[in-house]
Amino acid sequence: MSKSDLDKAVADSAQTVEVWKSNIKAIEAQIENANSRLEKSEAHRIRFALAASLGNAQATAEIAAARAEAAAAAGDGNDLSHALSQAKAMLIEAEREAKIARNNLGRFMVEILVKKRIEVASQLDAAISDFARVYAQYEELGATIINMPDAMSHNVHGMSNHEGAVGARRVAAALPAFFLKFFPNSLHDEQKKESLAVTESRFWFGEPSETTTSKAA
């Protein structure tokens, strides 16, 4: 089924639910009317009871009419009680169908989103592959630099900053913060988030490449 078909099914089933709710309210109003008629007929019989018992023809006729109305009202109330039960059953069924329609539409929309996410996942795969390729080049260049004689400066103790030359911390600092979601147990690094090109230039030349360019200009 298309989305328009599913939308229509949701709308139609919701309308059916509202129709049965309205029917139930109408039946309940009729039951109230039947009960009111029953009460009035009983009051009418009480009103003319004495006169009828004393042989008043008019009073006797009034009581007879009240009895007939009471019987009709009671019958109506009994019939309407059955009708109300049936209408409530129809409402339950309509609500069940409405829920099915909503679930069908929901599954349809979820399927669309899942397919879209799979497409995005494919793009993410490509980005990860590209990142891996570029990082391999970055890592290879770092290893080449480290292995070149006298390529790195040494401190007073004759030790070089091998870890800094590798650049892992600078790469980590350049990654977006959401990468921490994938490595929640990794050690916190105080190095601030900066562009890798900037920190790489600062490590080797002591200042960001942008600053060097601006000074040369």
N, C-alpha and C positions, 0 to 999 in steps of 0.2 A: 504493500500500500504506500501511496505517496504521502508526503507531509500534509497536503491539503485534505486528503481523505481522513487521515488520523485527526487533524484539527476539527474536521466536521463531525467525526464520531464523538470527540470530547464535547463539542458544543451541543450536539443532539442529545447525548446521554445526560448532560447537565440540565438541559431543558426538560427532559422527561422526569428527572428528579424533582424539579420545581413544580411540574404539573401535579405530581402525586402529593407533594406537600400541600399544594393549594386544594387538592381534592379532599385531603384529610381535614383541613381546616373547615371546608364547607360541610363535610359530614358531621364534624364536631358541633358546628353551629346548628345543624338540624337536630342533633341529639339534645342540645340545650333547649331548643324550641319545643321538642316533644316533652321534655321534663317540665317545662313551663306550662304547657297545655295540661299535663297531668295534675300539676299543683292547682291550677285554676279550676279544673273540673271538680277536684276534691273540695275546694273551697265553696264551689257552687252547690254541691250536694249538701254540705253542712248548712249553708244559708237557708235552703228550702226544706231541710229535714223535718222540722217541727210542723210547718204548715202542711206538708204532704202527709204526715202521720195523722193529722186531724181531718184528712179528706179533702184538702184543697186541690182541685183539679189542676190548676195552673202550676202549683208547686210540684205536684206529681209529674207533670210534663217536663218541668225544668230539671228535676232529678233524673228523669229518664234520658234527657238530652245530655246531661252531665255524665251519666254512666256510659253512654255511647261514645262521647268524646274521650273519656278516660280510657276506654277499651282501645279506641283508635290510636291514642297517644302512646299507650303502653305497647301496642303492636308495632307502631312506628319506631319507638325506642329500641325494641328488640331487634327489628330488622336492621336498623341503622347501626346497632352494636356489631352485628355480623359484617355489615358493609365496612365499618371502621377497621375491623381486624383484617379483612381482605385488602383494604387500601394500604394498611401499614405493611402487609406482606409484599405488596407491589412496590412500595417505596424501598423496602430493603433490597429487593431484586434490582430496582433501578439504580440504587446507590452502588450495588455490586458491579453492574454493567458500566457505570460511570468510572469506577475505580479501574476496571480493566482497560477502558479507553485511555485513561490518563497514563496508566502504566505502559501501554503500547506506544503512546506518543513519547513518553520518557525514554523508553528503550531505543526508539528511533533516533532521538536527539543524542543519546549517549553514543550510539554507533557512529554518528557523524563526527562527534568530538574525538572518539577513539581513532577513527581513520585519519583525522587531522593531526592527532598527536603522533601517530605512526609516521606521517609525512615529516613532521618536525623532528622526530627521532632520527629519521634518515639524514636530515640536514645536520643534526648534531653529530651523527656518526662521521659525516664528511668533515665537520669542523674539528673533531677529535683527531681524525686521521691527518688533517693538515697541520694541527698543532704538534702532533707527534713527529711529523716530518721536519717541521721548522725547528723544533726543540732538539732533534737529533743533530741538525746542522750547528745549532748554537753550542751544544755540548761538544761536538767534534772540534769546533774552532777553539773552545776553551782548553780542551786537552792538548791541542797542537801548540797553543801559546804556552801552557804550563811546561811542556816538554822541550821547549826551545831554550838553549843555554842563555843564562843571564836575562831572560825575558821578564823576570819578576824581581822587584826590589826586596831586600831583606831588612829585618829589624836589627837592633844592636846585639841580639843574641844569635844572629845569623839565620833566623827562621823567616820563611816567606808565608804570605797569607794564602795558602793553598785553597782553603775552604772558600775564601772570598773570590778567588780566581775562578773556581768552579761555577759560582754564581747561583747556586740553588736557592739561597735566601732571597736574592734579588728577584728571581723568577716567582717565588712564592709571594713576595710582596707586591708583584705586579698583577697577580691573579685577582679577579673580583672576589669580594667577601663571600659570595655564595658558595665558593669552592670549599669553604669550611664545613658545609653540609655533608660533603663526601668524606671528609677526614675529621670527624668530631673529636677523635682522641689524639690528634696531632698537637705538639707542643706549641704554646702561644709564642709568637715572635713579635717583639716590640718594634721591629722595623716598620716604618710607616708605608702606606700604600703609595707607590709611585710607578710611573711608566718605566718599563724595563730598559728602554733606550736611554733614559735619563740616568738611571742608577748605574748602568753599564759604563756610560761615559764618565760618570763621576768616579767610579772605581779605578778606571785606567788613567784618566786624564785629570782627575781632581775637580771637575766641574761639569755640569750638564752640557750636552751638545748644543742646546738652544742658546745658552749663555756664550759659548765659544763662537757660535755663528754671529750673534749680535755684536760681540766685541770686534770680530773681524770686519763686520760691516761698518 
